């Protein structure tokens, strides 16, 4: 029967130029409308049957199908829905045929009365053509809607040679005079439930969710922004994985989304945002959507994405790879994240540096003269006064401690005096209705911040001028530009950027960094840091503040689990630093309303949360981030001595393995079962959990042993371990040398805080590590040819 259907499709391809089949049951031939009787269709079917006999054993694929040795895609010849998506290597389908197929695309037109969705259901005419064995084109036209009669939608689908990935692109024409709000394409419906599923998303460093169909009804992740890479994947590691990404090297605004429709129809869709320009008659994204399959997990998906990502502009222009990061920032052994005036910020950091004997740097919040999260950008003069601030910064610098100071890159407080006097509204981001984008972060003052458009000269000059003041006149080490790795769509036509969609945001955000560096008058360049992580900003930023190692402290336990997805792809190209890891309760800004001030600010957290601190530090260590302690005070060295000694050892071991943990390539470790324990978790930050003075207590099960694998540029292999257990643990680990690009024989050493010593050798391509990891042990096993 399949051969018969194939022949029908082939016949359609033969007759297509003369005989075009339409949905309504009639055909047109040279302008004459002919009714297709049952007899005619019977004859066609009979001819198809004869054709089936003739093609038995033939390798020719149907004209509605693309196939190589790894993947098969087929569209429904009647309407163009995706009918087949098979992984041929593992003989599994990624589509559930029980679910009704949805339109591959949907266009949202904006009108005076609202949004009008148009999809293939309104097209009276559909045709397709197989250009060659790897390219299929689909065309929809003659729409049943008077306003969109001229609309023509064409889609190209191609498959790569000897790979399980396909590449999708859409082209619209006949849209002149129409406002296109969004183009949803591709839209892959009916994703098969593979059982024991996981959803991994490149949200900042990355996150994974088990059994996502139980949690997700409709979710979207914006890029460029909190979605640091163009990648999401749904997989069962024992079966198959659905891979969705884009090959956009120019950072166009888009959303990756999943929605679950009854009863169990999971749909992936990519939301593309054209420019709002009614003079244009056509639109096509400047990139392709990538849809594929693979066997593995989120790490495997990251490796596939890495193959493309490493060839892009952001890697070629990486500040880390090109040696453009200030030496002190690159060499920082530990960050102190403190808030307030210099005695509570710089003094503890310098004392910690003296104790460690290594470079300690400072992330400094609440140095500014305005209230945090509502008074921006009225940062200067500092709250302790200009002269005192400069004096303390200079004193810390003489002792080798440099601070980077907080200055939000995109927000302006809309209740500030400067908001009124500087005519700020002209340079704010506007939505489609011309409204500003306001948000209240400060739960104590209730005052809001408004998003500024980075494409306006006014805001770029304003921000660069502020940075000029703190870098060149206050001599700080650099600026932490909060919310830099976010992007917005602005619809203000006076800003001289494309209205709505486009890729102007990253370009203009990068201009701010360039402008700040150009204004620097001293010999040493400033360190510029941004929030989160983002591939688009790798050429522009020196440091990326990633707090996901402390996810539970601000977001609680359960659901999404943090993973180092971003590090697998980009670790050798960008420096990540930071965590919320703290042994104290958070401070309260002295400029906030006094009636909400807790009585226990900066007091010791209960000892039952000490293991949470160790867990956060262990994660950061094995993920290759520069470690950080928040809310540090010198008395912790005695009041929380075991925890501080653990941090000191971790920092020292890391510094002995920088060729792995700063510059190395993240590799996959074999699946290993480590002991777990239910830990007490404090969900507490400056806002989260702050109901009176009560700590929000949670609990969760976490590993007691943390490990990873890294390959250095010199060919050596590093395997760091960090235990947070009170018990010794027998490590028995076997690795295949060729799986890590290692020769069949070599030596195995162990690096700890005391130095490096030879442990054993390995032969016959099998690397075996057999050692008792001491309680709270921290080390790096080094494998050398």
N, C-alpha and C positions, 0 to 999 in steps of 0.2 A: 504493500500500500504506500510505503514511503517513497518508492520509486515512481509510483503514479503521481503522487503529489509533486515530486520533483519535476516530472515531465510537464505537468500543468504549468509550473512556474517557468520552465524553459520555453514552453510555447508562448506564454505571455510575453517573454522577452523577444521572441521572434516577431510576434504580431504587433508589438507595442507601437512601432512607428505608424502603422496603418489603422490599428484597431485598439482604441484606448478604452479600458473598462472603467465605468463609473459606478459609484455606490448605488445609484437609484435603479439599477436593473436594466438600463438601456445603454446602447453604444452609439458612437458617432463615427461614420466613415466618410471622409471627404465632404462633410457638411450635411450628410443625409442621416436622419435619425432612424434607426432600425430596431425594432423590438426583438429581443433575443428569446426565441421560443425554447421550450423544453427540448425539442428535437435538435436545435442548433447546439445547445449546451451538451446534449448527449453525444453528439458527434465530436465535439471538442474533447469531451472526457474520453471517448473511445480512442481518438488520436493520441491523447496523453498516455492511455494504457499501452498502445503500441510503442510509444516512445520509451515507456518504462522498460519494455522488453529489450529495446536496442541499447539501453545504457547500463544494463546489468554488468557489473564489474568495472564500469568507467569511474575514474577518479574525479570527474568534473563536479564541482560543488554547485548547488543551486544559485540562481542569480540573486536571491534574497539573503544570501548567507556569506559570511566571511569565516575562513578557517585556516589555521596553520597547525603545526603539530602540538600546540599547547592550549589553544582556546578556540571556541566556536561561538559566533554570534549570528543570530538570524532575526529578521524583522518579519512581522506579519504583512504579507503582500497586499492585504486589503486596506490597511490603514496606517501602517508604519510603526505600530507598537513593537516593543522588544519582546520577541517570542521565545528566543533561546539565548542562554548565556551559560555555556558549559566550560568547565575546566577539563581538558582532554587528558592531561597528565594523570590526574587523580580520578577521572571519570565521575565527576560530580557536577550537578547543576546548581547554579547559584540563584535560580528563580523558582518560586513556588507557582506552578501552573494553575493551581486552584484559585489563586487570587486573580481578579480581573486586571488585565494590563491597562495601565494609565498612559495618557499622552506623554510622549518623550519630552515635550516642552510645553510651557505655558507663558504667555506674554501678558503682563499687566499694563494696560493703558490707563493713563490718568485723564479723567474728564471733569467737567464742571460739577457733575453729579456724583462723582466717586470713581472707584477703580473698576475697570471692565476687564475680566479675564478672558483671554482667547486661547484656545488650544486646537488640536487637530480635529476634535469632534465637529468643529464648525466648517471644516474644509470639505468642499464637494469634490475636489480633485486631488488625488494622491498618485504619485508615480515614483519609481525608483530606478536606478541604473547601477549596475556593477561595473565600475570603471576598469578594474583589474582584480587580481586575486586578493588584493589587500585593501581595496577602497570601494566603499558603497556610498552613493548619494541618494538622498530622499528629498522629495519636493511636495509641499502642500500649497494649494492655491484655490482661487474661486471660493471665498469664504461666505457663509450664510450670515452676513452682517453688513448692512448697507455702509456703515462707516469704515469698514475694513475690506472692502471689495478688491482693492488694489494690493492687499497684503500678499506677499509671497515668502514662504519660509522654506529654506533649504538647509539640510543637515548633511555633513560628511562624517563618515565613520571609517577609520582605518585601523588596521592591526599591525603591530610591529613584527618584524621577521624574527622567528624563533623566540618569541616572548609572549607571556600571558597577559599583555596589556593592550588596551585599545584606546584610540584618541578621537575625541568628539569635538565637533565645531558646528556652530549654528550661524546662519546668515539671514537677516531680515531685509526685505526691500518693500517699497510701497508704503513707507511710514511717514512720509513728509507731511507736516502739519499735525502730527500726533506726538503726544508726550508719552514716552515709554518709561514707566516707573521701574520695571524690572523684567528680566528675561530668565525664567527658570529653565535651566538646561545644563546637563542632561537630567532627566527625571527617571530614575530606575525604580520601578515599582515591583512589589511581590518578592522582596529579598527573602530567600528561604531561611526558615528557622533551623539553624544547624545544631541546636541543643548545646548546653554548656557554652553559651556564647559570651564573648567579650567585645566591648566597644572601646577602642582607643582613639583619643583625640589629642592633637598637638596643642592643647590649651596651656599656654606658657611652657613650662618644662615638659608637660604631658600628663595625661590622666587616663585611667582605665576603669571601666564599669562592668561588673559581672552581671549577666542576665539583663541587658539593657531594656528589653521589651517590657519588663516589669516596672520600669521607672520613666521611660521616655514616651511622651505623647507627641510633643512637637518641640524640637530643640534646634537652635541655630548657633553657629560659631562664626564670628566675624573675622575676616582677614583683609588687610594686615591689621593686627591688633592682638587681642588675647589669644587668638589662634596664631601661634608663632610661626607655623609652617602650613603649607597647603596640603594637609593630609588628615584623613580620618580612615579608620579601618574597623570592620566588623568581622570577627573570626572565631572559629573553634580550632584550637591548635592541633587537635587530633584529626580534623577533617579538612576544612578549606577556609580561606579568608577572602572577604570582599574588600578591595582596595580602591580608594577614591582620592584623587589629588588633581592638581593642575600644573601645567608647565609654564606658568606665568612668571617671567623673569623681570617684569616691570612693575609689580606690586599694585595691580588694579584692585579696587574695592570689590569684595564679593562675600557671600555667606555660604558656608557649608551647612547643610541641614538634614535632619531625619524627622520623619513623622510616622506615627503608627495609626493606621486606619482600621476600623472594624472589618472582620473580626481579628485578623492578625496580619494585616498587609503593611509591612515596613517599607517605607519609600525613602530613597536617598534623592536629594535634589541640590543642585548648585544654583545659587541665586546670583545672577550677573546684573550689574547696574550700569546701563548706558548713560551717556551724558544727556541732560535735558536740552535738546536742540531740535526744535521743530523744523528747522530749515533742511536738516539732513533727511535723505530718503532711504538710507540703509544703515544697518548696524551689524557688526560682527565682532565678537571679543577678539582681543589681540593675543589670545592664548587658546590652548586646547584643554578640555577636561580629560582626565585620564581615569579610565575604569579598568580594573583588572582583577585577577585572582592569584592566589599563592597558597602554599602550605607553610604554616608557621604561626607566629604570634606577633605582637606589636613590635618586637625587636626586628623580626624579619621584614615587616613593612617599612620600618625606618631604614633598613639597609637598602631596600629597593629605592626609596625616596632619595637616599644619600647618593646613589649612582647619578641621579640627575642634578641634585642640589650642588654638589661639589664643582660643577662646571659653570656655575652662574656667576654673575658680576659681583654679588656680595661676598663670595669666597675669594675671588681674585683681588678684591679691594679690601679684604679683611685687615683691620688695623693691627690685630695680633700677629697675623702671618707676615705683615709687611713691616713689623718692628716699629710701629708708630705709637704704641701705648707708653705713657710715662713709666720709667723704670721702677719707681717706688710703688706704683699701683700694681704692676705686674708681679713684683716681688713681695707683695703684702702677704704675711703669714696668717694674720688674724684681723678681722674687722670688729670694732666696737661701735655698736649702734646705741648712742645715748641721745638724750633730749634735754634741752634747757640751756642754762648759762654755762660758761666755760669751766668753772670749778667742778661741776658735776659731769663734765664731758671730757675735756682735754686732760685734766689732772689724773683721773683714773686710767685713762689710756696710756699716758706716759709711764705711770707706775707699772702697768701690766707689761709694757715693752721692756722695761728694765728687768722685770722678773723672767720674761721669756728669752730675752736676748735676740729677738727677731723683730722684723718690721711689723708694727701695729699701725693701722690706719683707722680713721673715724668717719662714720656716717652720722652727720650732725643735723638733727631736727630741732625745731623750736629755738634756734639761735636768733631768729628774725624778730623784728619789732612788732609784727602783727600777730593776731590770734591765728592758730593753726586751723586750716581747712575752712576759713571764711574770710580772712583778711588779705589774701593774696591779691596782687603781687606787691603789697606795701612792705617788702622785706627789710629795707634799710631805712633808718639806721638799726643796728642790732639792739636787742632788748637790754643788753648790759652796757650799751654805749659804744661809740665808735672806737675811741682810744683804748678802752679796756679790752675790747674784742681783738683789736690788732695786736696789742701787747701779748695777749695770751696765745694767739695763733703763732706769733713769732717765737715765743718761748717753747711751744710744743714742737715747732719745726726744727729748732736747734737740737732737740732731743730725738729727732728722727720720726716724729709723728705728724702726719698731714691729715687735715680734715677735708672732706667734700661736704658742702652745705646744701640743704634742701631748698629747691626752688621749682615749684610745679610749672611744667612747660606749657600747659594749655588752659589754665583756669584763672578767672578773675572774680573776686568777691563782689557780688552785685549790691552789697550794702555799704561798700567802702566809699570814702570821700573821693578817691581817685576815679571811681566809676562814674560819678556825677560830673567831675570837672574835666575829664579827658575824652569825653564823647566816645566811650568805649563801644557802645552798641553798634557802631558802624563796622566794627571788625570782629564781631562775634559770629559763630557758626549759626546758620539759619536752617530750619527744617523746610520741608516742601510747602508748608503754609506760611513761611516767613517768620516763624517763631524762634526765639532763642532757646538753647538747650541748657536748662538749669537743673541743678541737683543739690540736695542738702546732704552733705556727708557728716557735718558736725551735729551729732544728736543732742549736744548740750546747749548750743547757742540757737540752733534751728535756722541759722543763716545759710544762704546758698552760694554756690559757685556757678559761673557761666563759662561755657566752653568757648575759647578763642580760636579763630581761624588762622592756622599757621601760614596760609598763603597770602596773608595781608602784610604789606610792608610795615604798617603801624605796629602790629604785634611782634613781628620778628625783630624790629628795631628796639622795641620796648624791652623785650626779654634779653636780647644781646647786650643792651646797655646796663641792665641789672647785673648780668654775669660779668661784664667789664668791671663794674664797681667792686664786686666781691673778689674777683681774681687779681686784678691789677692794683687795687687800692687797699683791700683787706688781706691780700696775699694768701687766700685759702688754696688748698691743693686742687680743687675742682668743684664741680657742681653736680649734684644728683637731681636730674631733671625728671621729676615724677610724672607719670602718665605719658611719657614720650612714646612708648611703643603701643600706642593706641591710634586709631584713625577714625575720622568722621566724614560723612557726606555733607557738604555745605551747598545750599541752594541760593546763596546771595549772589546775584548777577553782577554786583558792583565790585566784587573781589578779584576780578580778572583771572579767574581760574575756571575750568569747565564746571558747569553747574550740575550738581548731583554726583553722578558716577565719574570715574576716571582714576588716575594714579598720581594726582598732584600732591596728595597729603604727605607721603613719604619723602618725595623730592623736596618739599618746602620745610618739612621737619629737619631734614638733613642740612638745609641751608642755614638753619639756626646754629647748628653745631659748627659749620664752616665759618660763619660770621663771628662766633665767639672765639674760635681759635685765631682768626685773623686779627682780632682786637688785642690779643695777648701781647703784652710788652716785655715780659720777662723771658729769660732763656729757656726755662722749663715749661713745657706745654701743660695745660691743665688736663685733669682727668674728667671726662664727661661720662656720666652714668645714666642709665634709663631704667624704668620699671619693667619687670618681667623679662622676656626674651623675645626676639623677633628677627628672623632672617633678613628682613628688609633693612634693618638698622645696623647690621654688622659693619658696613663701611663707615658709619657715622659715630658710633659709640665705642668707648673704651671698655666699659663695664656694664653688666646687666644684673640688676638686683632680682634674684629669684628666691622667693620665700616659700616655695612649695615643699621644701623639706620640713616645714613647720605647718603644713596644711591643717592639721587637727587643731592647732592653737587658735586659728581664726575661722575655720569652717566646720569644725566638729569631726565626729567619727562616723563612718559608714558611707555607703554609696561609692562615690569616686575615690580611687586610690591614686596617689601621685606616682608617676614613673619618669625616668630620665630620657624620654623620647627625644627631646631637643638635643641633649648631650650626645646621643648616639650619632646624630647627623652632624652637629656643628661644634663639638667640644674643641677641636684644634683651631677653630676660627674665631672664637669669642670667649671672653672670661665671664663666668657667672660667679656671683658672690652673694652671701647673705642667708639669713633665716630669722625667725622671730624667737629663736631659742633663748630662754631666759630662766633665771632662778628667782626672779623678783616679780612682784605684781607691777603692772605698768604704771607710769607716771600720769599726772594730770596737768594739762597746760595751765599755768598760773594766770593766763589771760582769758581762760574760759570762765563761765559763770561760777562763782564761788559756792553757790548752793548745791551744786552737783558734785563737788570735790569729795572723793572718797578719803576716809581717814587713814587708810592703809596703803596709800600709794608708795611704791618702791620698797614695800616690806617683803620679807622672805615669803615665797610660796611654801606651802606645806611640803614636807619631805617626801610625801607619797607621790609627788610629781617629779621627783628627781630623775626617774628612769625615762620620763618623757624628754627631758633635756638631753640625756645621753643618746636616746634614739635619734633625735633630730640632728645631733652632731655626727653620729655614725652615718646617717643617710648622706649628709652633705659631703663627708669625707669620701665615701666610696663612689659618689656621683661626680666627683671631680670639681667641686665648687670651692672657692675660697671661703673658709669658715668664718662665722660671725657669732658674737654673743651680744644680746640686747640687754639694755639696762644694767650694765656692769658697774659694780661698786667694789672697792678694794676689800671690804670686809667679807666678801664671798670667799676669799682665799682661806679664811679660817672657818667661817660659818657653813660653808659648803665645800670643804677641803677635798673630799674624794672626787666630786664632780669637776672641780676646777683642775685638779691634777690630771683627770681623764682628758680634759680639753687641752691642757698643756702638752701631754704626750701625743695626742692626735695631731696637733699642729706641728710638732717636731718631726713626727714620722712623715707627714705629708710633705714637708719641706725637703726631706731626703728622697722623695719620689716625684719631684715636679715633672720629670720627663714623661711620666705617666699621667699624673693627676692635674697637670696644667696644660701640657702640650700633647698628650697622648691621644690615640684613637680608641674609642670605647668599643670593646668586643663582647661577644655573648658568652656568658658562663654556662656550663652544663647545669641542668636542673638538679638542685640539691636540697634536701630536706633539713632545715635547721630547727632547733627547738624554739618554741614560741611561749609567750606568756601574756596574760591579761594585764594590761597596764592601766593605771589611773591617768586620765588626761584632763588637763585644765584648758578649757576653751576661754581664753582671756587675752584680749589685746586692748588697745586704747579705746575701742568701741565694743568689740565683740565680748559678750558676757558681762558687760558693765551695768548690771542692774543693782544699784546701790553699791555695796562693797562685797557682794557675794561672787565667788568664783563658780563658774558653770563647770561642774564636774561630769566627765564622761568616762567611758572605759572601752577598751578595744583590745583585740588580740594582735600582737606584733611579734616579728622575729626577734631573737636575742643575738643572732649573728648576721652581719651584713658583709657582703663581698661583691666584687666586680672584677673585670679583666680589662687590661689596657695594653696597647702595643705602642712602643716608643719609636721615634724616628730612626734610632740606631738598630732596630730589629729585635730588641729585647722585649720580654713579656713581663708585665707587672700585675700581680693579683693581690689587691689590698683586702685585708680583713679587719673588721671592728666588732668586738663583742661587747655587749652591755650586760652580760650575764655575770652573776656572782660565782658561777661554777666553771671549772675548766672544761674545755670541749675538745674531744679527739677529732682532729681534722684528717679526713681521708678523702683525697681528691685526685682523680685521674683525668688527664687531658690528652687528646691526640695531638701530637706536635704539628702535624701537617695541617690540622684544622685552624691553627693559629699562625701559619706561615713560618714555623720554626723548623730547624734541621732535626734529624732523627736522634741526635745526642747533644748533650750539653750539661750545664751546671744549674743547680737550684740553690739560691741563697735566701736568707730572710733578713729584712730590714726592719729594725724597731728604733725606739728613741735613743738607744745606745750606739747604734751603728749597723753595719752589715757584716754578716758572717755566713760562711759556706755551710749549707745544710746537707746536700747530697748531689748526686749526678743522676742523669737519666739516659737511657739507651733505647734503641729499637723503636723510636718514635712515640714512646709512651712516657708522659710527664706525670710522675706520681708524687704527691705531697702527703706525708704522713707525720703529723706533729700534734702535740697537745697544746692547743691554744689556751693560754692562761686566763683566769678570770679577768674580765674587762680588757682582754688582750687586744692590742692594736699593732698591726704589722703589714708589710708588703712582701710577698714572695716574688723574687725576681728570677726569671728563667732566661739564661744567657746561652747563646750558641757555644 
